[in-house]
Amino acid sequence: MNNNPLPRLDTNPELRRRLLSCCRLGAGGIWEDPHGHRIACLDAADSDAVAQFVVGERPTLAIHDPPYNLAAFDTHNVSQYISWCERWVMNTYHFLATNASLYVWLGADQNDGFQPLADFMLMMRRTPFAPRSFITMRNQRGYGTQKNWMAVRQELLYYIKGDPGFDVAAEYTGIPKILRGYYKEVNGRLTENLERGRSDTIRAGNVWVDIQQVFYRMDENVSGCYAQKPLRSIERIMQASSAEHDTVVDLFAHSGTTLLAAERLGRRCLTADH
């Protein structure tokens, strides 16, 4: 597969104009497919538009991957960006089920005070969501330098509303257990961790090293989607924090990975983008 990325729409007005003429949905438009998935064109921070989009639904899981410094093609400073984020976070809180999970992918620019992740995490303290985990997905490819550690991580924040379920079986990887240790006496006999384990493979934990990030040589790559997340990562989240036939929401559709994962796993998906 050749690397043939599309130009950025925010820097190519002519391409944007030509593509918009082919779009089925205009601003505020909502479409529901025969499988019950719902797709919309809206601003996630617009509470009225979001309320109309999710009407009649109480999703148990939200997976959001917001643009890291952009909103509707406008570059924002950190305070503006965090203010915008707080609006869509609270919109999400209001429409989620009583017991629900929220996952947010967000970047941490090591050349800019680890923003916007740092201030986003502080903002989340003001919301009713409770923090649950800070997950790192380790990329096999990264951008390097001779004067710093190579940047290979992607940050995923996990918050909850109420007391949602969590299926630990979804966390197991295909990586075999090989390290012995952590000796413990059980029923008068000294045992080690491999004997006591419920699986021959390790759990992913909050550092995921078994999922390859998307790049142009992969079949699932969507040209022009520079922050596309791996299908396996979204499926892991869904299997851990939702059940079959649940409704999942993603207000930043991007490459459509959440929708695809929902279809494959028997969930309904509400997904939108601006």
Contacts in CASP RR format, 6 or more apart in sequence:
PFRMAT RR
TARGET T0000
AUTHOR 0000-0000-0000
METHOD contacts of the structure
MODEL  1
MNNNPLPRLDTNPELRRRLLSCCRLGAGGIWEDPHGHRIACLDAADSDAV
AQFVVGERPTLAIHDPPYNLAAFDTHNVSQYISWCERWVMNTYHFLATNA
SLYVWLGADQNDGFQPLADFMLMMRRTPFAPRSFITMRNQRGYGTQKNWM
AVRQELLYYIKGDPGFDVAAEYTGIPKILRGYYKEVNGRLTENLERGRSD
TIRAGNVWVDIQQVFYRMDENVSGCYAQKPLRSIERIMQASSAEHDTVVD
LFAHSGTTLLAAERLGRRCLTADH
1 216 0 8 1.000
1 217 0 8 1.000
1 218 0 8 1.000
1 219 0 8 1.000
1 221 0 8 1.000
2 216 0 8 1.000
3 216 0 8 1.000
3 217 0 8 1.000
4 216 0 8 1.000
4 223 0 8 1.000
5 216 0 8 1.000
5 223 0 8 1.000
5 224 0 8 1.000
5 226 0 8 1.000
6 15 0 8 1.000
6 223 0 8 1.000
6 224 0 8 1.000
7 15 0 8 1.000
8 224 0 8 1.000
9 15 0 8 1.000
9 16 0 8 1.000
9 19 0 8 1.000
9 73 0 8 1.000
10 16 0 8 1.000
10 70 0 8 1.000
10 73 0 8 1.000
23 41 0 8 1.000
24 31 0 8 1.000
25 31 0 8 1.000
25 39 0 8 1.000
25 40 0 8 1.000
25 41 0 8 1.000
26 41 0 8 1.000
27 41 0 8 1.000
27 42 0 8 1.000
28 40 0 8 1.000
28 41 0 8 1.000
28 42 0 8 1.000
28 49 0 8 1.000
29 40 0 8 1.000
29 41 0 8 1.000
29 42 0 8 1.000
30 38 0 8 1.000
30 39 0 8 1.000
30 40 0 8 1.000
30 52 0 8 1.000
30 53 0 8 1.000
31 38 0 8 1.000
31 39 0 8 1.000
31 40 0 8 1.000
32 38 0 8 1.000
32 39 0 8 1.000
33 39 0 8 1.000
35 263 0 8 1.000
35 268 0 8 1.000
36 268 0 8 1.000
37 259 0 8 1.000
37 262 0 8 1.000
37 263 0 8 1.000
37 268 0 8 1.000
37 269 0 8 1.000
37 270 0 8 1.000
37 271 0 8 1.000
38 53 0 8 1.000
38 57 0 8 1.000
38 268 0 8 1.000
38 269 0 8 1.000
38 270 0 8 1.000
38 271 0 8 1.000
39 253 0 8 1.000
39 259 0 8 1.000
39 271 0 8 1.000
39 272 0 8 1.000
40 49 0 8 1.000
40 53 0 8 1.000
40 270 0 8 1.000
40 271 0 8 1.000
40 272 0 8 1.000
41 272 0 8 1.000
41 273 0 8 1.000
41 274 0 8 1.000
42 49 0 8 1.000
42 50 0 8 1.000
42 53 0 8 1.000
42 272 0 8 1.000
42 274 0 8 1.000
43 49 0 8 1.000
43 71 0 8 1.000
43 72 0 8 1.000
43 274 0 8 1.000
44 50 0 8 1.000
44 64 0 8 1.000
44 66 0 8 1.000
44 87 0 8 1.000
44 88 0 8 1.000
44 91 0 8 1.000
44 251 0 8 1.000
44 252 0 8 1.000
44 272 0 8 1.000
44 274 0 8 1.000
45 71 0 8 1.000
45 84 0 8 1.000
45 87 0 8 1.000
45 88 0 8 1.000
45 91 0 8 1.000
46 91 0 8 1.000
47 87 0 8 1.000
47 90 0 8 1.000
47 91 0 8 1.000
47 94 0 8 1.000
50 88 0 8 1.000
50 91 0 8 1.000
50 95 0 8 1.000
50 251 0 8 1.000
50 272 0 8 1.000
51 91 0 8 1.000
51 94 0 8 1.000
51 95 0 8 1.000
53 270 0 8 1.000
53 272 0 8 1.000
54 95 0 8 1.000
54 249 0 8 1.000
54 270 0 8 1.000
57 95 0 8 1.000
57 247 0 8 1.000
57 249 0 8 1.000
57 268 0 8 1.000
57 270 0 8 1.000
58 95 0 8 1.000
58 96 0 8 1.000
58 97 0 8 1.000
58 98 0 8 1.000
58 247 0 8 1.000
59 95 0 8 1.000
59 96 0 8 1.000
59 97 0 8 1.000
59 100 0 8 1.000
59 246 0 8 1.000
59 247 0 8 1.000
59 248 0 8 1.000
59 249 0 8 1.000
59 270 0 8 1.000
60 96 0 8 1.000
60 97 0 8 1.000
60 99 0 8 1.000
60 100 0 8 1.000
60 101 0 8 1.000
60 164 0 8 1.000
60 241 0 8 1.000
60 242 0 8 1.000
60 243 0 8 1.000
60 246 0 8 1.000
60 247 0 8 1.000
60 248 0 8 1.000
61 100 0 8 1.000
61 101 0 8 1.000
61 102 0 8 1.000
61 103 0 8 1.000
61 164 0 8 1.000
61 237 0 8 1.000
61 238 0 8 1.000
61 241 0 8 1.000
61 242 0 8 1.000
61 246 0 8 1.000
61 247 0 8 1.000
61 248 0 8 1.000
61 249 0 8 1.000
61 267 0 8 1.000
62 92 0 8 1.000
62 96 0 8 1.000
62 100 0 8 1.000
62 101 0 8 1.000
62 102 0 8 1.000
62 103 0 8 1.000
62 248 0 8 1.000
62 249 0 8 1.000
62 250 0 8 1.000
62 251 0 8 1.000
63 103 0 8 1.000
63 234 0 8 1.000
63 237 0 8 1.000
63 238 0 8 1.000
63 248 0 8 1.000
63 249 0 8 1.000
63 250 0 8 1.000
63 258 0 8 1.000
64 88 0 8 1.000
64 92 0 8 1.000
64 102 0 8 1.000
64 103 0 8 1.000
64 104 0 8 1.000
64 105 0 8 1.000
64 250 0 8 1.000
64 251 0 8 1.000
64 252 0 8 1.000
65 104 0 8 1.000
65 105 0 8 1.000
65 227 0 8 1.000
65 229 0 8 1.000
65 250 0 8 1.000
65 252 0 8 1.000
65 254 0 8 1.000
66 85 0 8 1.000
66 88 0 8 1.000
66 104 0 8 1.000
66 105 0 8 1.000
66 106 0 8 1.000
66 251 0 8 1.000
66 252 0 8 1.000
67 227 0 8 1.000
67 252 0 8 1.000
68 106 0 8 1.000
68 107 0 8 1.000
68 109 0 8 1.000
68 116 0 8 1.000
68 227 0 8 1.000
69 75 0 8 1.000
69 76 0 8 1.000
69 81 0 8 1.000
69 116 0 8 1.000
70 76 0 8 1.000
71 81 0 8 1.000
71 84 0 8 1.000
71 274 0 8 1.000
72 274 0 8 1.000
76 84 0 8 1.000
78 115 0 8 1.000
78 116 0 8 1.000
78 119 0 8 1.000
79 119 0 8 1.000
81 116 0 8 1.000
82 116 0 8 1.000
82 119 0 8 1.000
82 120 0 8 1.000
82 123 0 8 1.000
85 116 0 8 1.000
85 120 0 8 1.000
85 123 0 8 1.000
86 123 0 8 1.000
86 126 0 8 1.000
86 127 0 8 1.000
88 251 0 8 1.000
89 102 0 8 1.000
89 123 0 8 1.000
89 124 0 8 1.000
89 127 0 8 1.000
89 129 0 8 1.000
90 127 0 8 1.000
91 251 0 8 1.000
92 102 0 8 1.000
92 249 0 8 1.000
92 251 0 8 1.000
93 102 0 8 1.000
93 127 0 8 1.000
93 128 0 8 1.000
93 129 0 8 1.000
93 161 0 8 1.000
95 249 0 8 1.000
96 102 0 8 1.000
96 161 0 8 1.000
96 249 0 8 1.000
97 161 0 8 1.000
98 161 0 8 1.000
98 162 0 8 1.000
99 160 0 8 1.000
99 161 0 8 1.000
99 162 0 8 1.000
99 163 0 8 1.000
99 164 0 8 1.000
99 165 0 8 1.000
100 160 0 8 1.000
100 161 0 8 1.000
100 162 0 8 1.000
100 164 0 8 1.000
101 132 0 8 1.000
101 158 0 8 1.000
101 159 0 8 1.000
101 160 0 8 1.000
101 161 0 8 1.000
101 164 0 8 1.000
101 165 0 8 1.000
101 166 0 8 1.000
101 241 0 8 1.000
101 242 0 8 1.000
102 129 0 8 1.000
102 158 0 8 1.000
102 159 0 8 1.000
102 160 0 8 1.000
102 161 0 8 1.000
103 156 0 8 1.000
103 157 0 8 1.000
103 158 0 8 1.000
103 159 0 8 1.000
103 237 0 8 1.000
103 241 0 8 1.000
104 120 0 8 1.000
104 156 0 8 1.000
104 157 0 8 1.000
104 159 0 8 1.000
105 154 0 8 1.000
105 155 0 8 1.000
105 156 0 8 1.000
105 227 0 8 1.000
105 229 0 8 1.000
106 116 0 8 1.000
106 117 0 8 1.000
106 120 0 8 1.000
106 155 0 8 1.000
106 156 0 8 1.000
106 157 0 8 1.000
107 116 0 8 1.000
107 117 0 8 1.000
107 154 0 8 1.000
107 155 0 8 1.000
108 114 0 8 1.000
108 115 0 8 1.000
108 116 0 8 1.000
108 117 0 8 1.000
108 118 0 8 1.000
108 155 0 8 1.000
109 115 0 8 1.000
109 116 0 8 1.000
110 148 0 8 1.000
110 151 0 8 1.000
117 155 0 8 1.000
120 157 0 8 1.000
121 157 0 8 1.000
124 131 0 8 1.000
124 157 0 8 1.000
124 159 0 8 1.000
128 161 0 8 1.000
129 159 0 8 1.000
129 160 0 8 1.000
129 161 0 8 1.000
130 159 0 8 1.000
130 160 0 8 1.000
130 161 0 8 1.000
130 162 0 8 1.000
131 157 0 8 1.000
131 158 0 8 1.000
131 159 0 8 1.000
132 158 0 8 1.000
132 159 0 8 1.000
132 160 0 8 1.000
133 157 0 8 1.000
133 158 0 8 1.000
133 206 0 8 1.000
134 155 0 8 1.000
134 156 0 8 1.000
134 157 0 8 1.000
134 158 0 8 1.000
134 206 0 8 1.000
135 155 0 8 1.000
135 156 0 8 1.000
135 157 0 8 1.000
135 158 0 8 1.000
135 205 0 8 1.000
135 206 0 8 1.000
135 207 0 8 1.000
135 208 0 8 1.000
136 153 0 8 1.000
136 154 0 8 1.000
136 155 0 8 1.000
136 156 0 8 1.000
136 206 0 8 1.000
136 207 0 8 1.000
136 208 0 8 1.000
137 153 0 8 1.000
137 154 0 8 1.000
137 156 0 8 1.000
137 208 0 8 1.000
137 211 0 8 1.000
137 213 0 8 1.000
137 233 0 8 1.000
138 152 0 8 1.000
138 153 0 8 1.000
138 207 0 8 1.000
138 208 0 8 1.000
138 209 0 8 1.000
139 152 0 8 1.000
139 153 0 8 1.000
139 154 0 8 1.000
139 213 0 8 1.000
140 152 0 8 1.000
140 212 0 8 1.000
140 213 0 8 1.000
141 152 0 8 1.000
141 213 0 8 1.000
141 215 0 8 1.000
142 150 0 8 1.000
142 151 0 8 1.000
142 152 0 8 1.000
143 150 0 8 1.000
143 151 0 8 1.000
144 150 0 8 1.000
144 151 0 8 1.000
154 213 0 8 1.000
154 229 0 8 1.000
156 233 0 8 1.000
164 241 0 8 1.000
165 241 0 8 1.000
166 240 0 8 1.000
166 241 0 8 1.000
167 239 0 8 1.000
167 240 0 8 1.000
167 241 0 8 1.000
168 203 0 8 1.000
168 240 0 8 1.000
169 239 0 8 1.000
170 236 0 8 1.000
170 239 0 8 1.000
170 240 0 8 1.000
171 203 0 8 1.000
171 204 0 8 1.000
171 205 0 8 1.000
171 236 0 8 1.000
171 240 0 8 1.000
172 199 0 8 1.000
172 201 0 8 1.000
172 202 0 8 1.000
172 203 0 8 1.000
172 204 0 8 1.000
173 201 0 8 1.000
173 202 0 8 1.000
173 203 0 8 1.000
173 204 0 8 1.000
173 210 0 8 1.000
174 201 0 8 1.000
174 202 0 8 1.000
174 210 0 8 1.000
175 201 0 8 1.000
175 202 0 8 1.000
175 209 0 8 1.000
175 210 0 8 1.000
176 200 0 8 1.000
176 201 0 8 1.000
176 202 0 8 1.000
177 193 0 8 1.000
177 194 0 8 1.000
177 197 0 8 1.000
177 199 0 8 1.000
177 200 0 8 1.000
177 201 0 8 1.000
177 202 0 8 1.000
179 193 0 8 1.000
180 192 0 8 1.000
180 193 0 8 1.000
180 194 0 8 1.000
181 192 0 8 1.000
181 193 0 8 1.000
181 194 0 8 1.000
182 192 0 8 1.000
182 193 0 8 1.000
183 190 0 8 1.000
183 191 0 8 1.000
183 192 0 8 1.000
184 190 0 8 1.000
184 191 0 8 1.000
184 192 0 8 1.000
184 196 0 8 1.000
185 191 0 8 1.000
186 196 0 8 1.000
204 210 0 8 1.000
204 236 0 8 1.000
208 233 0 8 1.000
208 236 0 8 1.000
211 230 0 8 1.000
211 232 0 8 1.000
211 233 0 8 1.000
211 236 0 8 1.000
212 218 0 8 1.000
212 230 0 8 1.000
213 229 0 8 1.000
213 230 0 8 1.000
214 220 0 8 1.000
214 221 0 8 1.000
214 228 0 8 1.000
214 229 0 8 1.000
214 230 0 8 1.000
215 221 0 8 1.000
216 223 0 8 1.000
220 228 0 8 1.000
220 230 0 8 1.000
220 231 0 8 1.000
220 257 0 8 1.000
221 228 0 8 1.000
222 228 0 8 1.000
222 255 0 8 1.000
222 256 0 8 1.000
225 254 0 8 1.000
225 255 0 8 1.000
227 254 0 8 1.000
228 254 0 8 1.000
228 255 0 8 1.000
228 257 0 8 1.000
229 257 0 8 1.000
230 257 0 8 1.000
231 257 0 8 1.000
231 260 0 8 1.000
231 261 0 8 1.000
234 257 0 8 1.000
234 258 0 8 1.000
234 261 0 8 1.000
235 261 0 8 1.000
235 264 0 8 1.000
235 265 0 8 1.000
238 248 0 8 1.000
238 261 0 8 1.000
238 262 0 8 1.000
238 265 0 8 1.000
238 267 0 8 1.000
239 265 0 8 1.000
242 248 0 8 1.000
242 267 0 8 1.000
244 265 0 8 1.000
244 266 0 8 1.000
244 267 0 8 1.000
245 266 0 8 1.000
245 267 0 8 1.000
245 268 0 8 1.000
246 267 0 8 1.000
246 268 0 8 1.000
247 267 0 8 1.000
247 268 0 8 1.000
247 269 0 8 1.000
247 270 0 8 1.000
248 258 0 8 1.000
248 262 0 8 1.000
248 267 0 8 1.000
248 268 0 8 1.000
248 269 0 8 1.000
248 270 0 8 1.000
249 269 0 8 1.000
249 270 0 8 1.000
249 271 0 8 1.000
250 256 0 8 1.000
250 258 0 8 1.000
250 259 0 8 1.000
250 269 0 8 1.000
250 270 0 8 1.000
250 271 0 8 1.000
250 272 0 8 1.000
251 271 0 8 1.000
251 272 0 8 1.000
251 273 0 8 1.000
252 272 0 8 1.000
252 273 0 8 1.000
253 259 0 8 1.000
253 271 0 8 1.000
253 272 0 8 1.000
253 273 0 8 1.000
254 273 0 8 1.000
256 271 0 8 1.000
258 269 0 8 1.000
258 271 0 8 1.000
259 269 0 8 1.000
259 271 0 8 1.000
261 267 0 8 1.000
262 268 0 8 1.000
262 269 0 8 1.000
263 269 0 8 1.000
END
